[in-house]
């Protein structure tokens, strides 16, 4: 048995670059931040020699764990080439964030799964290979585009070239006077957006524009402002998000949408300025995003 923890990630703006034949060169450009709520993945050999997947201690069908299944199948092929066979693996994900809500649970699950399976099967893959397996799973299965690259960078970041870690490029945003809180209202299917040509056109028509504004002034405040402009201009902002921004945004708070989820992140300086909401979570920015437990 072995287990790893990986941070979650939230994007505020992005543009889709998914046309290259090589999945390692596909992904997104954009900006976001990693948080200290993440995913713990435990892997062990199963007693019945079959593969099993568990989300928060509940077994799920393989079609609901398609990204973890993709990662597992990749490692099983490597194990068979090393003359390892006749075993099954149980993968247990414990998520500290809402699922399908823009917190990159699929990316943190894929990455923690890759690191844990590498240890369990004693395959000795290096860090670059593990990150790229997780990125490929995200791209092929439609879980996300740039979260694995962002998690590799950690902290507040903006991504200037799409692709997997060691292929794409990301830079940290260092100028910061803000803390961050989040509220999740509900789910959005990432795949239904990033695989839809109409949404892609809307997103890309403004995504690069606001990313360039952020690059010109790479501060956390400007990240919040450009993210809000992106959410509204791309028409991704949900009614819940629009209503919350109208109700609570003021000179002390910058509010934008979690991409891709029906939820918001709030940049603030004084905790007393935060609205009273039952689902509000004060987040901690995470710089060291992968840990062996």
N, C-alpha and C positions, 0 to 999 in steps of 0.2 A: 504494500500500500504506500502511496505517496500523495502529497497534496501541495497545491500552490494557491496563492492569493494574487489576484490581479485587479488593479483599480478600474473604476468606471470612467467614461469620458462623455462630455457633452459638447456638441458643436453649436455654434451660434449662426454661422453662415457657411455656405459651401457652393461649389460648382462641380458638375459631374464630368469626369473624363474617363469614359468606359469603352472606347472603341478600339483600343489596341488589342491585338490577338493574344498578347502575353498578359496574363492576369497580374503579374508582378509589376506591370507598367500601367495598369488601370487603377482608378480610384477617384479621389476628389482633391481639389484645392479648397482651402477654407480656414477656419479658425475655431478654437474652443479651449477647453480646460479639462484636466483630469482631477478626479475627486477621490477621497479616501474611503468612500463606500464602494465596495467592489464585489468580486465573485471569488469564492473559495471552491476549488475543484479537487475532489478526492478520487483517485482511480485505484482499482484493485482487480485482481483476477477473480472472476466470478466462479461460484461453486458449481454451476450447471454447464460451464463451458459455452455459454451464450453471452451475447452483448446486451447490456442494459443501460438505460439512461434515466437519471433521476433529477428532477428540478425541485429544490426545497423539500427533499425527502419523499416526493411522490413520483412513482415511476411513470414515464411518458412514452408514447409510441415513437418510433424512430422518425416518423414524418414531422413530429414536433421538435425533434432534436437534430434537424438536418445538418446544421453546421458542426456540431460535436461529432455526428456520425461521419461526416466528410473527413474531419481530422483523424478520427479513429481508424477509418479505412486506409488512410494514407500510412499510418504507423503500422497497421497490420500487414500491409504489403511489404514494408521495409523489414518487419520481423520475419515474414515468410522467406524473404530473400536471404535472411541470416539463419535459415533452418529452424526458426521458431514457429510452431503451429500447435493445433489442438488445444486451444484455450480460448476463453471468452473474457471480456473486460466489462466491469461495471463502472460507469462514470457518474459521479454525484456532484451536481452543481448546487451551491448554496448562494443565492443572489441576495445582496443587501439593498438592491434598487428595484424599482418596478420594471417588469418586463414589457417589451414592445412600446416603450415610452420615451425613447431617445437617450437613454443612459448607457448605450453601447454594451448591454448585457451579452449580446452575441459575440462581440469582439473580445471582451474580457473572459467569457467562457471558452472561446476558441483558443485564446492565448494560454490561459491556465491549463487547459486540457493538453495542449501541445507540450508544454514544459513538464507536466506530470507524467504523460505517457512516455516521454523520452527517458525519464528516470526509471519508470516501472519496467520498461522493456530493455533498459540498458543499451540504448542505441547510440549514445554519445554524439548526437547532433549538436552543432554549435548554435549560438544565439541567433545568428542571421537566418539559419535554416528554420528555426522554430518560429520566429516572427513571420517569415515568409509563408510558411504553411498556414498559419492562422489568417494572414491577409488573403491568401488564395481561397480559403474556405469562405471567408466573408464575401469575396467578389463572386465566386461561382454560385453560391447559394443565396445571394441577394440580401445578406444580413446587414451590410453596410459598405462603405467605400473607403473612408480615410481614418477610421478609429484606431486601427492597429498602428499605423504610422504615428498618429497623435500620442498613443500610449507609449510608444517607444521614446518619444521626446519628453513627455511628462510636463507637468505644470501648465501654465498658460502658453498656448502656442498658436502659430499660424503656419499653414502648409502651402508652400509656393510651387511644388511640383508633385503631381499625383504619383502614386505607386506604393509598393511595399517599403518597409524600412530597409535602408541601404540602397534603395532605388529612388524613391521619392525624397523630397526635401522639406524640412520643417525648421522653424526658428522659434525660440522662446520670446514671449513678451515679458520684459523685465520691469517696466515702469508701472507701478501699481500702488494705489492707495485704497483699494476696494476689497471687501469681503464678498462672499457670494452665498445666496440661499436659493433653494429650488422648491417648486410646488408642481406635482404631477396631477393633472385632471383626468387623464385617461390614455388610451393607446392610439397609435397610428401605425399601420403596416408600412415599414420602411420599403419593402419590396414593391408595394403598390405605387410608391412615388418614384423611386429611382429607376424602375423598369418601364415607366410610362413616358412615352415620347413627348406628350403634351406638357407634362410636369417638367421634364428635363429642359425643354425650350424655355419655359417660364423661369426656371431656376437659373439657368446659365445666362439668360439675358441680363440678370442683375448680380449674380454671384461674384463674378470676376471684378465687376465695377466696384462693389463695396469692399472686396478683399484688397484691391489696390489702394483704396482710401485708408484701410487699416495699415497696409505696408508703409504708406507715406507717413503715418503717425502711429507707430506700434505701441499704444498704451492700452491698458485694460479699459479705461473709460471709453476710448474710441472703439474698442472691440464691442462694448455694449451698445454704443450708438449705431455702429454700422450693422450689427446684428439685428437691431430693431428695424432699421430701414430695409434690410434684406427680407425679414419676415413679412413685412407689410407689402413691399414691392413685388415679391415673388408670389403673393397671395396664398402662401402656406399658413399664415397666421389663422388659427382657428377662432371661432366665436368666443370660446372661453378665454383665449389669450388676449384678444382685442378688448373684451370687457374688462379684464383685470388691469390691462395697461391704462385704460381710460379712468378706472376707479382710483388707482393707487400711485401711478407714476407722478413724481414731483421732482423738485430740484435736488432732493437728497437720494432719490432712487432711480436707477436705470433698469428697465424691465424689457426682456425680450423672450422669444420662444426657444424652447429646447428643440433641437433638430435631430431626428424627426420624432416628435412626440406632441401630444396635447398637454403641454405644460410650459412653465416659465422658469427662467432664472432671474434673480434680482441681484444687482450690484448695489452694495450699500457700504456706508462707513460706520454708522452708529446703529447698534442693534435696536435702539428705541424707535428708529424710523420704520422698522419692518412692520407690515400689516399683520394683524392677528388672523391666522388661518390655520385650521387643524392639520393640514397636510404639509405645512412649511417645514423644511429641514435646513438648518444652517450647515453648509458644507465646508469641508476642509480641503484646500488644494493639495494634490498629491504629486510629488516629484519623483519618488522612487516607486514605480508602478507594478513591479513584479517581485514577489517574495516567496521563498520556499518556507513552508511551515513545518 
